[in-house]
Amino acid sequence: MPALSKQQQKLFGLALAVKRGDVPKSDVSDEIKDIVKKMSEKDIEKFASTKHKGLPSKVEMEMESLINKIEEKWSDKYKRSIDCNNPKGFSQRAHCQGKKKRK
């Protein structure tokens, strides 16, 4: 998914630099730290690689709603349906191990 504005592209460019370790996390805002934490490097790169030509300077849009569209989460109903005595696949096994660590 490409960036919708020049500002958004710049924001994701900075997030990509933080994700790769070129910029220290202490030098950026909480919004960028949140993007780095929630999104994969590949997804951030898609936004950061958008060309500026033809993009507006700024688009009024909440970043959180945009990030939530990209971020794939398991629903609470699905999490409750996982049988930790017999997990199916790596992801469910990892979920159950994380659940045990939290207890």
CYANA upper distance limits for C-alpha pairs under 8 A (distance plus 0.5 A):
  1 MET  CA     43 ASP  CA      8.49
  1 MET  CA     46 LYS  CA      6.68
  1 MET  CA     47 PHE  CA      6.87
  2 PRO  CA     46 LYS  CA      6.57
  2 PRO  CA     47 PHE  CA      5.37
  2 PRO  CA     48 ALA  CA      8.38
  2 PRO  CA     49 SER  CA      8.21
  2 PRO  CA     50 THR  CA      6.06
  3 ALA  CA      8 GLN  CA      6.39
  3 ALA  CA      9 GLN  CA      5.93
  3 ALA  CA     46 LYS  CA      8.43
  3 ALA  CA     47 PHE  CA      5.31
  3 ALA  CA     48 ALA  CA      7.63
  3 ALA  CA     50 THR  CA      6.42
  4 LEU  CA      8 GLN  CA      7.10
  4 LEU  CA      9 GLN  CA      8.12
  4 LEU  CA     55 LEU  CA      7.21
  4 LEU  CA     56 PRO  CA      8.08
  4 LEU  CA     59 VAL  CA      7.32
  5 SER  CA      9 GLN  CA      6.83
  5 SER  CA     52 HIS  CA      8.25
  5 SER  CA     55 LEU  CA      5.72
  5 SER  CA     56 PRO  CA      5.65
  5 SER  CA     57 SER  CA      6.05
  5 SER  CA     58 LYS  CA      5.72
  5 SER  CA     59 VAL  CA      6.33
  6 LYS  CA     10 LYS  CA      6.74
  6 LYS  CA     52 HIS  CA      6.39
  6 LYS  CA     55 LEU  CA      6.60
  6 LYS  CA     56 PRO  CA      6.86
  6 LYS  CA     57 SER  CA      5.53
  6 LYS  CA     58 LYS  CA      6.89
  7 GLN  CA     11 LEU  CA      6.66
  7 GLN  CA     57 SER  CA      6.65
  7 GLN  CA     58 LYS  CA      6.21
  8 GLN  CA     12 PHE  CA      6.73
  8 GLN  CA     47 PHE  CA      8.31
  8 GLN  CA     58 LYS  CA      8.00
  9 GLN  CA     13 GLY  CA      6.55
  9 GLN  CA     47 PHE  CA      6.45
  9 GLN  CA     48 ALA  CA      5.48
  9 GLN  CA     49 SER  CA      7.94
  9 GLN  CA     50 THR  CA      6.99
  9 GLN  CA     52 HIS  CA      8.45
 10 LYS  CA     14 LEU  CA      6.80
 10 LYS  CA     48 ALA  CA      7.32
 11 LEU  CA     15 ALA  CA      6.79
 11 LEU  CA     32 ILE  CA      7.88
 11 LEU  CA     48 ALA  CA      8.30
 12 PHE  CA     16 LEU  CA      6.49
 12 PHE  CA     32 ILE  CA      8.43
 12 PHE  CA     44 ILE  CA      6.53
 12 PHE  CA     45 GLU  CA      7.99
 12 PHE  CA     47 PHE  CA      6.60
 12 PHE  CA     48 ALA  CA      5.49
 13 GLY  CA     17 ALA  CA      6.85
 13 GLY  CA     44 ILE  CA      8.27
 13 GLY  CA     45 GLU  CA      8.04
 13 GLY  CA     47 PHE  CA      8.26
 13 GLY  CA     48 ALA  CA      5.15
 13 GLY  CA     49 SER  CA      8.26
 14 LEU  CA     18 VAL  CA      6.83
 14 LEU  CA     23 VAL  CA      8.43
 14 LEU  CA     32 ILE  CA      8.14
 15 ALA  CA     19 LYS  CA      6.62
 15 ALA  CA     32 ILE  CA      6.08
 15 ALA  CA     33 LYS  CA      7.91
 15 ALA  CA     35 ILE  CA      7.28
 15 ALA  CA     36 VAL  CA      6.41
 15 ALA  CA     44 ILE  CA      7.73
 16 LEU  CA     20 ARG  CA      6.66
 16 LEU  CA     36 VAL  CA      7.96
 16 LEU  CA     41 GLU  CA      7.21
 16 LEU  CA     44 ILE  CA      6.57
 16 LEU  CA     45 GLU  CA      6.98
 16 LEU  CA     48 ALA  CA      7.78
 17 ALA  CA     21 GLY  CA      6.65
 17 ALA  CA     22 ASP  CA      5.62
 17 ALA  CA     23 VAL  CA      6.16
 18 VAL  CA     22 ASP  CA      6.32
 18 VAL  CA     23 VAL  CA      5.29
 18 VAL  CA     24 PRO  CA      6.67
 18 VAL  CA     25 LYS  CA      6.74
 18 VAL  CA     36 VAL  CA      7.76
 19 LYS  CA     36 VAL  CA      6.39
 19 LYS  CA     41 GLU  CA      7.23
 23 VAL  CA     27 ASP  CA      7.73
 24 PRO  CA     28 VAL  CA      8.01
 25 LYS  CA     33 LYS  CA      7.39
 28 VAL  CA     32 ILE  CA      6.92
 28 VAL  CA     33 LYS  CA      7.57
 29 SER  CA     33 LYS  CA      7.00
 30 ASP  CA     34 ASP  CA      6.56
 31 GLU  CA     35 ILE  CA      6.89
 32 ILE  CA     36 VAL  CA      6.69
 33 LYS  CA     37 LYS  CA      6.62
 34 ASP  CA     38 LYS  CA      6.61
 35 ILE  CA     39 MET  CA      6.34
 35 ILE  CA     67 ILE  CA      7.88
 36 VAL  CA     40 SER  CA      7.91
 36 VAL  CA     41 GLU  CA      8.39
 38 LYS  CA     67 ILE  CA      8.28
 38 LYS  CA     71 GLU  CA      7.41
 39 MET  CA     43 ASP  CA      6.86
 39 MET  CA     44 ILE  CA      7.06
 39 MET  CA     67 ILE  CA      8.07
 39 MET  CA     70 ILE  CA      8.30
 39 MET  CA     71 GLU  CA      7.02
 40 SER  CA     44 ILE  CA      6.85
 41 GLU  CA     45 GLU  CA      6.49
 42 LYS  CA     46 LYS  CA      6.93
 43 ASP  CA     47 PHE  CA      7.35
 44 ILE  CA     48 ALA  CA      6.68
 45 GLU  CA     49 SER  CA      6.35
 46 LYS  CA     50 THR  CA      7.41
 51 LYS  CA     55 LEU  CA      8.48
 61 MET  CA     66 LEU  CA      8.42
 62 GLU  CA     66 LEU  CA      7.25
 63 MET  CA     67 ILE  CA      6.62
 64 GLU  CA     68 ASN  CA      6.51
 65 SER  CA     69 LYS  CA      6.86
 66 LEU  CA     70 ILE  CA      7.29
 67 ILE  CA     71 GLU  CA      6.49
 68 ASN  CA     72 GLU  CA      8.05
 74 TRP  CA     78 TYR  CA      6.78
 74 TRP  CA     79 LYS  CA      7.08
 75 SER  CA     79 LYS  CA      6.85
 76 ASP  CA     80 ARG  CA      6.71
 77 LYS  CA     81 SER  CA      6.83
 78 TYR  CA     82 ILE  CA      7.14
 82 ILE  CA     87 PRO  CA      7.26
 82 ILE  CA     92 GLN  CA      7.55
 83 ASP  CA     87 PRO  CA      6.16
 84 CYS  CA     92 GLN  CA      8.21
 84 CYS  CA     93 ARG  CA      7.79
 84 CYS  CA     96 CYS  CA      6.04
 87 PRO  CA     92 GLN  CA      5.89
 87 PRO  CA     93 ARG  CA      5.92
 87 PRO  CA     96 CYS  CA      8.18
 88 LYS  CA     92 GLN  CA      6.42
 88 LYS  CA     93 ARG  CA      7.55
 89 GLY  CA     93 ARG  CA      6.84
 90 PHE  CA     94 ALA  CA      6.61
 91 SER  CA     95 HIS  CA      6.65
 92 GLN  CA     96 CYS  CA      6.72
 93 ARG  CA     97 GLN  CA      6.73
 94 ALA  CA     98 GLY  CA      6.66
 95 HIS  CA     99 LYS  CA      6.68
 96 CYS  CA    100 LYS  CA      6.77
 97 GLN  CA    101 LYS  CA      6.87
 98 GLY  CA    102 ARG  CA      6.90
 99 LYS  CA    103 LYS  CA      7.24
